[in-house]
Amino acid sequence: MSEHTTPFPGDGPPAAPADDRAGDEEIDGLAGPASADLPSLRAGLEAILLVVDEPVPEVTLAQILERPRDEVVTALRDLAAEYTEQGRGFELREIAGGWRYYTRDICAPIVERFVTDGQQARLTQAALETLAVVAYRQPVSRARVSAIRGVNSDGVFRTLRLRGLIEEAGQEPETQAHLYRTTRYFLERLGLNSLEELPELAPYLPDDVEGLEESPA
């Protein structure tokens, strides 16, 4: 953006004030946020991709961020190149029709060691609660589990999936939300032959479970 200065006498007529919109475009671009409440395009992309469980299409990102698709594509490719140049432990890949963060190949052994060691740790109370809801309400979406527990369960879901205790089980027809169920490994760990051997849990569930499930997460 060109710098506006006050003209000296004899330099001709005063220059017209700079268009405020030009400044907005520069501020709201890739460099930084337009205001404290409006993140930059790069920041918005990073925030979304940090929490997704599967690749997100460019058109979806463009719709959510309300930006042209070509700007989103450029920003994604710039971020991917920047992460590679900086040698980050993660990378941004375009795969399966979308974009998602992945651990960089060179860091895979470290991550595997961390995950394996984590298998020996006891599950937290939050993880046990989430696993119980999935076991008794499966197949069930994360939103419904969060509604029953009264707290966001996304992080706990990732832990349970890493432990091999739950897995995806299709999508909900109405909302297209991903559904989850317990795995065979779950049964093995509990020493059960089937889910029918689970003890009765109904007395311990809230009376208005159905109402909670209809509420937004």
Contacts in CASP RR format, 6 or more apart in sequence:
PFRMAT RR
TARGET T0000
AUTHOR 0000-0000-0000
METHOD contacts of the structure
MODEL  1
MSEHTTPFPGDGPPAAPADDRAGDEEIDGLAGPASADLPSLRAGLEAILL
VVDEPVPEVTLAQILERPRDEVVTALRDLAAEYTEQGRGFELREIAGGWR
YYTRDICAPIVERFVTDGQQARLTQAALETLAVVAYRQPVSRARVSAIRG
VNSDGVFRTLRLRGLIEEAGQEPETQAHLYRTTRYFLERLGLNSLEELPE
LAPYLPDDVEGLEESPA
1 18 0 8 1.000
1 22 0 8 1.000
1 23 0 8 1.000
1 26 0 8 1.000
2 18 0 8 1.000
4 15 0 8 1.000
4 17 0 8 1.000
4 18 0 8 1.000
5 15 0 8 1.000
6 14 0 8 1.000
7 13 0 8 1.000
7 14 0 8 1.000
7 15 0 8 1.000
24 34 0 8 1.000
27 33 0 8 1.000
27 34 0 8 1.000
28 34 0 8 1.000
28 38 0 8 1.000
28 40 0 8 1.000
28 41 0 8 1.000
29 40 0 8 1.000
29 41 0 8 1.000
30 40 0 8 1.000
30 41 0 8 1.000
30 42 0 8 1.000
30 75 0 8 1.000
30 78 0 8 1.000
31 40 0 8 1.000
32 39 0 8 1.000
32 40 0 8 1.000
32 42 0 8 1.000
32 43 0 8 1.000
33 39 0 8 1.000
33 40 0 8 1.000
33 43 0 8 1.000
34 40 0 8 1.000
39 47 0 8 1.000
41 65 0 8 1.000
41 67 0 8 1.000
41 71 0 8 1.000
41 72 0 8 1.000
41 75 0 8 1.000
42 75 0 8 1.000
42 78 0 8 1.000
42 79 0 8 1.000
44 65 0 8 1.000
45 61 0 8 1.000
45 65 0 8 1.000
45 72 0 8 1.000
45 75 0 8 1.000
45 76 0 8 1.000
45 79 0 8 1.000
46 79 0 8 1.000
48 56 0 8 1.000
48 61 0 8 1.000
48 64 0 8 1.000
48 65 0 8 1.000
49 56 0 8 1.000
49 92 0 8 1.000
49 99 0 8 1.000
49 100 0 8 1.000
49 101 0 8 1.000
50 101 0 8 1.000
51 154 0 8 1.000
52 100 0 8 1.000
53 158 0 8 1.000
53 178 0 8 1.000
54 96 0 8 1.000
54 100 0 8 1.000
55 93 0 8 1.000
55 94 0 8 1.000
55 95 0 8 1.000
55 96 0 8 1.000
55 97 0 8 1.000
55 98 0 8 1.000
55 99 0 8 1.000
55 100 0 8 1.000
56 98 0 8 1.000
56 99 0 8 1.000
56 100 0 8 1.000
57 97 0 8 1.000
57 98 0 8 1.000
57 99 0 8 1.000
58 69 0 8 1.000
58 72 0 8 1.000
58 73 0 8 1.000
58 76 0 8 1.000
58 98 0 8 1.000
58 99 0 8 1.000
59 69 0 8 1.000
61 72 0 8 1.000
61 76 0 8 1.000
61 99 0 8 1.000
62 68 0 8 1.000
62 69 0 8 1.000
62 71 0 8 1.000
62 72 0 8 1.000
65 72 0 8 1.000
76 92 0 8 1.000
76 94 0 8 1.000
76 99 0 8 1.000
79 92 0 8 1.000
80 91 0 8 1.000
80 92 0 8 1.000
80 93 0 8 1.000
80 94 0 8 1.000
83 89 0 8 1.000
83 90 0 8 1.000
83 91 0 8 1.000
83 92 0 8 1.000
84 91 0 8 1.000
87 104 0 8 1.000
88 104 0 8 1.000
89 103 0 8 1.000
89 104 0 8 1.000
89 106 0 8 1.000
89 107 0 8 1.000
90 101 0 8 1.000
90 102 0 8 1.000
90 103 0 8 1.000
90 104 0 8 1.000
90 107 0 8 1.000
91 101 0 8 1.000
91 102 0 8 1.000
91 103 0 8 1.000
91 104 0 8 1.000
92 99 0 8 1.000
92 100 0 8 1.000
92 101 0 8 1.000
92 102 0 8 1.000
93 99 0 8 1.000
93 100 0 8 1.000
93 101 0 8 1.000
93 102 0 8 1.000
103 111 0 8 1.000
115 162 0 8 1.000
119 163 0 8 1.000
123 131 0 8 1.000
123 159 0 8 1.000
123 163 0 8 1.000
124 156 0 8 1.000
124 159 0 8 1.000
126 149 0 8 1.000
126 151 0 8 1.000
126 153 0 8 1.000
126 156 0 8 1.000
127 156 0 8 1.000
127 159 0 8 1.000
127 160 0 8 1.000
129 149 0 8 1.000
130 145 0 8 1.000
130 149 0 8 1.000
130 153 0 8 1.000
130 156 0 8 1.000
130 157 0 8 1.000
130 160 0 8 1.000
131 160 0 8 1.000
131 165 0 8 1.000
131 166 0 8 1.000
131 182 0 8 1.000
131 186 0 8 1.000
132 201 0 8 1.000
133 140 0 8 1.000
133 145 0 8 1.000
133 148 0 8 1.000
133 149 0 8 1.000
134 140 0 8 1.000
134 145 0 8 1.000
134 160 0 8 1.000
134 166 0 8 1.000
134 180 0 8 1.000
134 181 0 8 1.000
134 182 0 8 1.000
135 182 0 8 1.000
135 186 0 8 1.000
135 195 0 8 1.000
135 198 0 8 1.000
136 198 0 8 1.000
136 201 0 8 1.000
136 205 0 8 1.000
137 144 0 8 1.000
137 145 0 8 1.000
137 148 0 8 1.000
138 169 0 8 1.000
138 179 0 8 1.000
138 180 0 8 1.000
138 181 0 8 1.000
138 182 0 8 1.000
138 195 0 8 1.000
139 169 0 8 1.000
139 170 0 8 1.000
139 179 0 8 1.000
139 180 0 8 1.000
139 181 0 8 1.000
140 179 0 8 1.000
140 180 0 8 1.000
140 181 0 8 1.000
141 172 0 8 1.000
141 175 0 8 1.000
141 177 0 8 1.000
141 178 0 8 1.000
141 179 0 8 1.000
141 180 0 8 1.000
142 153 0 8 1.000
142 154 0 8 1.000
142 157 0 8 1.000
142 177 0 8 1.000
142 178 0 8 1.000
142 180 0 8 1.000
142 217 0 8 1.000
143 175 0 8 1.000
143 177 0 8 1.000
143 216 0 8 1.000
143 217 0 8 1.000
144 213 0 8 1.000
144 217 0 8 1.000
145 153 0 8 1.000
145 157 0 8 1.000
145 180 0 8 1.000
146 152 0 8 1.000
146 153 0 8 1.000
146 154 0 8 1.000
146 217 0 8 1.000
147 212 0 8 1.000
147 213 0 8 1.000
147 214 0 8 1.000
147 215 0 8 1.000
147 216 0 8 1.000
147 217 0 8 1.000
148 205 0 8 1.000
148 206 0 8 1.000
148 209 0 8 1.000
148 212 0 8 1.000
148 213 0 8 1.000
150 212 0 8 1.000
152 217 0 8 1.000
157 166 0 8 1.000
157 180 0 8 1.000
160 166 0 8 1.000
161 167 0 8 1.000
164 183 0 8 1.000
164 185 0 8 1.000
164 186 0 8 1.000
165 182 0 8 1.000
165 183 0 8 1.000
165 185 0 8 1.000
165 186 0 8 1.000
165 189 0 8 1.000
166 180 0 8 1.000
166 181 0 8 1.000
166 182 0 8 1.000
166 183 0 8 1.000
166 186 0 8 1.000
167 180 0 8 1.000
167 181 0 8 1.000
167 182 0 8 1.000
167 183 0 8 1.000
168 178 0 8 1.000
168 179 0 8 1.000
168 180 0 8 1.000
169 179 0 8 1.000
169 180 0 8 1.000
169 181 0 8 1.000
170 178 0 8 1.000
170 179 0 8 1.000
171 177 0 8 1.000
171 178 0 8 1.000
171 179 0 8 1.000
172 178 0 8 1.000
172 179 0 8 1.000
182 195 0 8 1.000
187 193 0 8 1.000
187 194 0 8 1.000
187 195 0 8 1.000
192 198 0 8 1.000
206 212 0 8 1.000
END
